[in-house]
C-alpha cells in the first residue's frame, strides 16, 4: 500500500510540474493527490507497521500491534493535527493577500510609480531590483512581483525591454523573500513550523540573499538590453487617491508588525496577521466612507464595486486557487510523513551523500543535498519540497534555528529563479508578460544560477562565523 501511495504522489507531482503542458491547473492534481493518499491510508490502515505521531513528534514502531479502532483514532488525530498546522499557513496568507489588495484598492502603489523620474535603463534596473528585494521581504515575493510588473507596464512601452526587467525582478523578489519570515511561502512554512526564528533568519540569510540579488543585477547592468535610455510612458490621467500613501505605509507597517506580535505574545503568526488585517480594514472603511472617496472613485475597475466595502472587494480579488493548491500539497506531504516515508528518505540521503556541511547533533547532512534541493525547486514546486524537508528531520535531530533549516530556506527560496516555472513569482510574471519558457532559460537562467551559487558560498562563510 505504501508503494501505491508513493506512486500517487509521484504522478500528482508530475501533473503539477507539467501544468502548462497538460493545461490543467496545478490545484486540481494537488487536491486529488491529497484526497486519494489519505483514502488509501484509511483503507489500508491495518497494513502499516509504523506511524509518525506529528503531535508528539515521535515515530511509533509498535503501530502494527495496535487494534483497528486505535489505529483509526490515531489517524484521525494526526489528520486533524496536520489540517490545523496547514490552516495556520493558509489563514496567514489570506490575511497578507487581503491587506495588499486593500492597499491596491486605494491605489497605494502609485507612490512607488511616481518616484520614477529618470530614463536610464541601468538606474531603472537597480531601482526595480532593489524595490523587489525590499518589498518581497515585506509583502511576499509573489505580490511584490505582481506590483512591480504592473508598475513596469505603466512606464515602459517596449515589451522586449520589459521582459528583461521582469526576469531580473523575479531573481530579486525570490532573493528578498528568502531572508524574511513573511517574504516567501516556503520561509513562512519554516517560520510557522518553528524551524527558524526572525532574528536568526536575518543573521544567516540577509547577506547571502543580498548577494543573490546584487551579483546577477550587476552582471545584467553590463549587458546590452540595459545600456542607454528608455522612453517612459506618461503618468495616468486619473487623479491620485488622497489616501494612497497613508494606506501604503499603514498596510506595509501592519504586515511588518506580525513578527513583532509573535515575539511579544508567543502566539502563532496568523493571530497577529488577523489583528493587522482588522486594523487596516478599519481605516479602509473609514477612508472609503469619507466624502472625498465617495465623490472620487479610484478607477473604472472599482466603479461597479463602489457600493461595497473595500474589504469585501479586496477579498474577492484574492488568488483562491493558490490557497487551495497549498492545502492540497501540504496535506499530501503530511500523508507521506505520517507513514514515516520521509524519514526513511532522509536517512537514505544521509547514507549516500558525503558527510560534510551542516551538523545535526553529531550527524552530518551534506551541503550538496540542500543545494540539490535548491536546483530541484526550479524544476518542481518548492512548496512540496520544503513541506517534505519539514517531515524528514525530527526536532530532536534538527532543532529550531539549526543551520540546516536556514540553508533550506535559502536554497528553496532562491533556487526557483533558475527556471521561470520554478517559483510563484516566475509563474505570475510569465502570465503577466507572456514570457517564453525557453527565452527565460537562455537569457535569465544563467544569471539566476550565478546569483544562487554566490549566495550559497556566502551562506557557508556566514555559517562558519556564527
C-alpha positions as CSV (number, residue, x, y, z in Angstrom):
1,X,0.0,0.0,0.0
2,X,2.9,2.4,0.8
3,X,4.2,1.9,-2.8
4,X,0.8,2.8,-4.2
5,X,0.6,6.0,-2.1
6,X,4.2,6.9,-3.2
7,X,3.1,6.4,-6.9
8,X,0.0,8.6,-6.4
9,X,2.3,11.3,-5.0
10,X,4.8,11.0,-7.9
11,X,2.1,11.1,-10.6
12,X,0.4,14.1,-8.8
13,X,3.8,15.8,-8.6
14,X,4.4,15.3,-12.3
15,X,1.0,16.7,-13.1
16,X,1.8,19.8,-11.0
17,X,5.2,20.2,-12.8
18,X,3.7,19.8,-16.3
19,X,0.8,22.1,-15.5
20,X,1.5,24.2,-18.7
21,X,1.8,21.2,-20.9
22,X,-1.3,19.3,-19.9
23,X,-3.4,22.5,-19.5
24,X,-4.7,21.5,-16.0
25,X,-4.3,24.0,-13.1
26,X,-1.9,22.6,-10.5
27,X,-4.5,22.9,-7.7
28,X,-6.5,20.0,-9.3
29,X,-3.8,17.3,-9.1
30,X,-2.8,18.7,-5.6
31,X,-6.3,18.2,-4.2
32,X,-6.8,14.8,-5.9
33,X,-3.4,13.6,-4.7
34,X,-4.2,14.7,-1.1
35,X,-7.7,13.0,-1.1
36,X,-6.5,9.7,-2.6
37,X,-3.4,9.5,-0.4
38,X,-5.5,9.8,2.8
39,X,-8.2,7.5,1.4
40,X,-5.6,4.8,0.8
41,X,-4.2,5.2,4.3
42,X,-7.6,4.8,5.8
43,X,-8.4,1.7,3.7
44,X,-5.1,0.0,4.3
45,X,-4.5,1.2,7.9
46,X,-4.0,-2.4,9.2
47,X,-1.1,-3.0,6.7
48,X,1.2,-0.3,8.1
49,X,3.8,-1.3,10.6
50,X,4.9,2.2,11.7
51,X,3.3,5.6,12.2
52,X,4.6,9.1,12.8
53,X,2.6,10.9,15.5
54,X,3.1,14.5,14.5
55,X,1.6,16.0,17.6
56,X,4.2,14.2,19.8
57,X,6.9,14.2,17.2
58,X,7.6,10.5,17.6
59,X,7.8,7.5,15.3
60,X,5.6,4.7,16.7
61,X,7.4,1.4,15.9
62,X,4.7,-0.7,17.6
63,X,1.9,0.7,15.4
64,X,1.4,-2.7,13.8
65,X,0.4,-4.2,17.2
66,X,-2.4,-1.7,17.8
67,X,-6.1,-2.6,17.2
68,X,-8.1,-1.3,14.2
69,X,-10.1,1.2,16.2
70,X,-6.9,2.6,17.9
71,X,-5.2,2.9,14.5
72,X,-8.2,4.8,13.0
73,X,-8.4,7.1,16.1
74,X,-4.7,7.9,15.8
75,X,-5.1,8.5,12.0
76,X,-8.0,10.9,12.6
77,X,-6.0,12.8,15.3
78,X,-3.0,13.0,13.0
79,X,-5.1,14.3,10.1
80,X,-6.7,16.9,12.3
81,X,-3.3,18.0,13.6
82,X,-1.9,18.4,10.0
83,X,-5.1,20.3,9.0
84,X,-4.6,22.7,11.9
85,X,-0.9,23.4,11.0
86,X,-1.9,23.8,7.3
87,X,-4.8,26.1,8.2
88,X,-2.3,28.4,10.2
89,X,-0.3,28.9,6.9
90,X,-3.5,29.4,4.8
91,X,-5.1,31.9,7.2
92,X,-1.8,33.8,7.4
93,X,-1.6,34.0,3.6
94,X,-5.2,35.1,3.3
95,X,-4.6,38.0,5.7
96,X,-1.5,39.1,3.9
97,X,-3.1,38.9,0.5
98,X,-6.2,40.9,1.7
99,X,-4.0,43.7,3.1
100,X,-2.1,44.0,-0.1
101,X,-5.4,44.1,-2.1
102,X,-6.7,46.9,0.2
103,X,-3.5,48.9,-0.4
104,X,-4.1,48.4,-4.2
105,X,-7.8,49.4,-3.8
106,X,-6.6,52.8,-2.6
107,X,-4.0,52.9,-5.4
108,X,-1.3,52.8,-2.7
109,X,1.4,51.5,-5.0
110,X,1.2,54.6,-7.2
111,X,3.5,56.2,-4.7
112,X,6.3,53.9,-6.0
113,X,5.4,54.6,-9.6
114,X,5.6,58.3,-9.2
115,X,9.1,58.0,-7.8
116,X,10.4,57.1,-11.4
117,X,11.6,60.4,-12.8
118,X,14.6,59.2,-14.8
119,X,15.0,57.2,-18.0
120,X,18.4,55.5,-17.6
121,X,17.9,51.7,-18.2
122,X,20.7,50.9,-15.7
123,X,19.3,53.1,-13.0
124,X,15.8,51.7,-13.6
125,X,17.1,48.2,-13.3
126,X,18.8,48.8,-9.9
127,X,15.7,50.7,-8.7
128,X,13.3,47.8,-9.6
129,X,15.6,45.1,-8.3
130,X,16.2,47.0,-5.1
131,X,12.4,47.5,-4.7
132,X,11.7,43.9,-5.4
133,X,14.3,42.8,-2.8
134,X,12.8,45.0,-0.1
135,X,9.1,44.7,-1.0
136,X,9.2,40.9,-1.3
137,X,10.6,40.8,2.3
138,X,7.5,42.8,3.5
139,X,4.6,41.8,1.3
140,X,6.0,38.4,-0.1
141,X,7.7,37.7,-3.4
142,X,4.6,36.8,-5.4
143,X,2.8,40.1,-4.5
144,X,5.9,42.2,-4.9
145,X,6.4,40.8,-8.5
146,X,2.8,41.5,-9.4
147,X,3.0,45.1,-8.1
148,X,6.3,45.9,-9.7
149,X,5.5,44.3,-13.1
150,X,2.2,46.2,-13.0
151,X,4.1,49.5,-12.4
152,X,6.7,48.5,-15.2
153,X,3.8,48.0,-17.7
154,X,2.6,51.6,-16.9
155,X,6.0,53.2,-17.5
156,X,8.0,51.1,-20.1
157,X,6.4,50.9,-23.6
158,X,8.7,48.3,-25.2
159,X,7.7,44.8,-24.2
160,X,11.0,43.3,-25.5
161,X,12.8,45.5,-22.9
162,X,10.2,45.0,-20.2
163,X,10.7,41.2,-20.2
164,X,14.4,41.7,-19.4
165,X,13.4,43.8,-16.4
166,X,10.8,41.2,-15.4
167,X,13.4,38.4,-15.5
168,X,15.7,40.3,-13.1
169,X,12.7,41.3,-10.9
170,X,11.9,37.5,-10.5
171,X,15.5,36.9,-9.2
172,X,15.5,39.9,-6.9
173,X,12.0,39.1,-5.5
174,X,12.9,35.5,-4.7
175,X,16.2,36.6,-3.1
176,X,14.3,39.2,-1.0
177,X,11.7,36.7,0.1
178,X,14.3,34.2,1.5
179,X,15.6,36.2,4.4
180,X,12.2,37.3,5.7
181,X,9.7,35.1,7.6
182,X,6.8,36.7,5.6
183,X,8.7,37.0,2.3
184,X,8.2,33.6,0.8
185,X,5.6,30.8,1.3
186,X,8.4,28.3,2.0
187,X,10.2,30.5,4.5
188,X,6.8,31.2,6.1
189,X,6.2,27.5,6.4
190,X,9.6,27.0,8.2
191,X,8.8,30.0,10.5
192,X,5.3,28.9,11.4
193,X,6.7,25.3,11.9
194,X,9.1,26.7,14.5
195,X,12.2,25.7,12.4
196,X,13.6,29.3,12.1
197,X,13.2,32.5,14.1
198,X,13.1,36.0,12.7
199,X,16.3,37.2,14.2
200,X,18.5,34.2,13.1
201,X,16.9,34.2,9.7
202,X,18.1,37.7,9.2
203,X,21.6,37.0,10.6
204,X,22.1,33.9,8.5
205,X,20.4,34.8,5.2
206,X,20.5,38.6,4.7
207,X,24.0,38.8,3.2
208,X,23.6,35.6,1.0
209,X,20.2,36.8,-0.2
210,X,21.6,40.3,-0.9
211,X,24.4,38.8,-3.0
212,X,21.9,36.5,-4.8
213,X,20.2,39.7,-6.0
214,X,23.3,42.1,-6.4
215,X,25.5,39.7,-8.4
216,X,23.0,39.0,-11.3
217,X,21.8,42.6,-11.3
218,X,25.4,43.9,-11.6
219,X,26.2,41.5,-14.4
220,X,22.9,42.3,-16.2
221,X,23.6,46.0,-15.9
222,X,26.6,45.5,-18.2
223,X,24.6,43.7,-20.9
224,X,23.2,45.4,-24.0
225,X,19.5,45.5,-23.0
226,X,20.3,47.7,-20.0
227,X,22.5,50.2,-21.8
228,X,21.3,53.6,-22.8
229,X,17.9,55.3,-22.1
230,X,14.3,54.4,-22.3
231,X,11.2,56.3,-23.5
232,X,8.9,56.3,-20.5
233,X,5.1,56.4,-20.7
234,X,3.5,59.4,-19.1
235,X,1.6,59.1,-15.8
236,X,-2.1,58.2,-15.9
237,X,-4.7,61.0,-16.2
238,X,-6.7,59.8,-13.2
239,X,-6.0,61.7,-10.0
240,X,-4.1,60.0,-7.3
241,X,-6.2,59.0,-4.3
242,X,-5.7,61.2,-1.3
243,X,-5.2,58.2,1.0
244,X,-2.9,56.2,-1.3
245,X,0.3,57.0,0.6
246,X,-1.3,56.6,4.0
247,X,-2.7,53.1,3.1
248,X,0.6,52.0,1.6
249,X,2.6,52.7,4.7
250,X,-0.2,51.6,7.1
251,X,-0.6,48.3,5.2
252,X,3.2,47.6,5.0
253,X,3.6,48.6,8.6
254,X,0.8,46.2,9.6
255,X,2.5,43.3,7.9
256,X,5.9,44.1,9.4
257,X,4.2,44.2,12.8
258,X,3.3,40.5,12.6
259,X,6.7,39.0,13.6
260,X,6.9,41.6,16.4
261,X,3.5,40.5,17.7
262,X,4.7,36.8,17.6
263,X,7.8,37.7,19.7
264,X,5.8,39.6,22.3
265,X,2.8,37.3,22.7
266,X,4.3,33.9,21.6
267,X,1.0,33.3,19.7
268,X,1.0,31.8,16.2
269,X,1.7,34.3,13.4
270,X,-1.8,34.1,11.9
271,X,-3.3,35.7,15.1
272,X,-1.1,38.8,14.5
273,X,-1.9,38.8,10.8
274,X,-5.7,38.9,11.7
275,X,-5.1,41.8,14.1
276,X,-3.2,43.7,11.4
277,X,-5.9,43.0,8.8
278,X,-8.5,44.2,11.3
279,X,-6.7,47.5,11.9
280,X,-6.1,48.1,8.2
281,X,-9.7,47.2,7.4
282,X,-10.9,49.8,10.0
283,X,-9.0,52.6,8.3
284,X,-10.1,51.3,4.8
285,X,-13.8,51.5,5.8
286,X,-13.3,55.0,7.3
287,X,-11.5,56.4,4.3
288,X,-13.9,54.8,1.8
289,X,-16.9,56.3,3.5
290,X,-15.3,59.8,3.5
291,X,-16.8,62.4,1.2
292,X,-13.6,62.6,-0.8
293,X,-13.6,58.9,-1.5
294,X,-17.3,58.7,-2.4
295,X,-17.0,61.6,-4.9
296,X,-13.8,60.3,-6.4
297,X,-13.8,56.5,-7.3
298,X,-10.2,55.4,-7.7
299,X,-10.6,53.7,-11.1
300,X,-13.1,52.3,-13.5
301,X,-12.4,48.9,-12.2
302,X,-13.8,50.0,-8.8
303,X,-16.9,51.7,-10.2
304,X,-19.1,48.6,-10.2
305,X,-18.0,47.8,-6.7
306,X,-18.5,51.3,-5.3
307,X,-21.4,50.3,-3.2
308,X,-19.4,47.5,-1.5
309,X,-16.9,47.9,1.3
310,X,-13.2,47.9,0.3
311,X,-12.6,44.9,2.4
312,X,-15.3,42.8,0.6
313,X,-13.9,44.0,-2.7
314,X,-10.3,43.1,-1.7
315,X,-11.4,39.6,-0.5
316,X,-13.0,39.0,-3.9
317,X,-9.6,39.7,-5.6
318,X,-7.6,37.1,-3.6
319,X,-6.0,34.3,-5.6
320,X,-8.0,31.4,-4.1
321,X,-6.6,28.7,-6.4
322,X,-3.1,29.3,-4.8
323,X,-4.7,28.8,-1.3
324,X,-6.3,25.5,-2.4
325,X,-3.1,24.4,-4.0
326,X,-1.2,24.9,-0.7
327,X,-3.9,23.0,1.1
328,X,-3.7,20.0,-1.3
329,X,0.1,19.8,-1.5
330,X,0.7,20.3,2.3
331,X,-1.8,17.7,3.3
332,X,-0.5,15.2,0.6
333,X,3.0,15.6,2.0
334,X,1.6,15.1,5.5
335,X,0.3,11.7,4.4
336,X,3.9,10.6,3.5
337,X,5.2,12.0,6.7
338,X,2.6,10.1,8.8
339,X,3.7,6.8,7.3
340,X,7.4,7.6,8.2
341,X,8.3,7.5,4.4
342,X,10.0,10.9,4.6
343,X,12.2,9.9,7.5
344,X,13.3,6.8,5.5
345,X,14.2,9.0,2.6
346,X,16.1,11.4,4.8
347,X,18.1,8.5,6.2
348,X,19.0,7.1,2.8
349,X,20.1,10.6,1.7
350,X,22.4,10.9,4.7
351,X,23.9,7.5,4.0
352,X,24.5,8.0,0.3
353,X,25.7,11.6,0.3
354,X,29.2,12.7,1.5
355,X,29.0,13.6,5.2
356,X,30.0,17.3,5.1
357,X,28.3,20.6,5.8
358,X,25.6,21.1,8.4
359,X,26.0,19.3,11.8
360,X,22.8,17.8,13.3
361,X,23.7,16.7,16.9
362,X,26.8,14.9,15.7
363,X,25.3,13.7,12.4
364,X,26.2,15.3,9.1
365,X,23.9,16.5,6.3
366,X,25.7,17.2,3.0
367,X,25.6,20.7,1.7
368,X,25.2,19.0,-1.7
369,X,21.8,17.7,-0.6
370,X,20.5,21.2,0.2
371,X,22.0,22.7,-3.0
372,X,20.3,19.9,-5.0
373,X,17.0,20.8,-3.2
374,X,17.5,24.4,-4.5
375,X,18.1,23.2,-8.0
376,X,15.1,20.8,-7.7
377,X,12.9,23.7,-6.6
378,X,13.5,25.2,-10.1
379,X,12.0,22.1,-11.7
380,X,9.5,21.1,-9.1
381,X,7.4,23.5,-7.0
382,X,9.3,24.5,-3.9
383,X,6.3,24.3,-1.6
384,X,6.2,20.4,-1.6
385,X,10.0,20.2,-1.4
386,X,10.1,22.3,1.8
387,X,7.0,20.5,3.1
388,X,8.8,17.2,2.6
389,X,12.0,18.5,4.3
390,X,9.9,19.5,7.3
391,X,9.0,15.9,7.7
392,X,12.4,14.5,7.1
393,X,14.1,15.6,10.3
394,X,12.6,15.4,13.8
395,X,13.0,18.3,16.3
396,X,15.4,16.2,18.3
397,X,17.8,15.8,15.4
398,X,17.3,19.3,13.8
399,X,16.1,21.7,16.5
400,X,14.8,25.2,15.9
401,X,17.4,27.6,14.2
402,X,19.7,24.7,13.2
403,X,21.7,26.0,10.2
404,X,20.1,23.2,8.1
405,X,16.7,25.0,8.2
406,X,18.3,28.3,7.2
407,X,20.2,26.7,4.3
408,X,16.9,25.0,3.2
409,X,15.1,28.4,3.4
410,X,17.8,30.0,1.2
411,X,18.1,27.2,-1.4
412,X,14.3,26.6,-1.8
413,X,13.6,30.3,-1.9
414,X,16.2,31.4,-4.4
415,X,16.8,28.2,-6.4
416,X,13.4,28.5,-8.1
417,X,14.6,31.6,-10.1
418,X,16.7,29.3,-12.3
419,X,13.5,28.4,-14.4
420,X,10.5,30.6,-14.9
421,X,8.2,27.9,-13.7
422,X,10.3,27.3,-10.6
423,X,8.7,29.9,-8.4
424,X,5.3,31.6,-7.8
425,X,7.0,34.9,-8.8
426,X,8.2,33.4,-12.1
427,X,4.9,31.9,-12.9
428,X,2.9,35.1,-12.3
429,X,5.5,37.1,-14.4
430,X,5.2,34.5,-17.2
431,X,1.4,35.1,-17.2
432,X,1.5,38.9,-17.0
433,X,4.1,39.4,-19.7
434,X,3.7,36.2,-21.7
435,X,7.4,35.3,-21.3
436,X,8.5,32.3,-23.2
437,X,10.0,29.4,-21.2
438,X,13.0,28.9,-23.5
439,X,13.7,32.7,-23.8
440,X,14.0,32.8,-20.0
441,X,16.1,29.7,-20.0
442,X,18.5,31.2,-22.5
443,X,18.7,34.8,-21.2
444,X,18.0,34.8,-17.5
445,X,18.6,31.3,-16.0
446,X,22.4,31.6,-16.1
447,X,22.2,34.9,-14.2
448,X,19.9,33.2,-11.6
449,X,22.4,30.3,-11.2
450,X,25.3,32.7,-10.7
451,X,23.4,34.6,-8.0
452,X,22.3,31.3,-6.4
453,X,25.8,30.0,-6.1
454,X,27.2,33.3,-4.9
455,X,24.7,33.4,-2.1
456,X,25.3,29.7,-1.2
457,X,29.0,30.4,-0.9
458,X,28.3,33.4,1.3
459,X,25.9,31.3,3.5
460,X,28.7,28.8,4.1
461,X,31.0,31.6,5.1
462,X,28.3,33.1,7.3
463,X,27.6,29.7,8.9
464,X,31.3,29.3,9.8
465,X,31.3,32.7,11.5
466,X,28.1,32.2,13.5
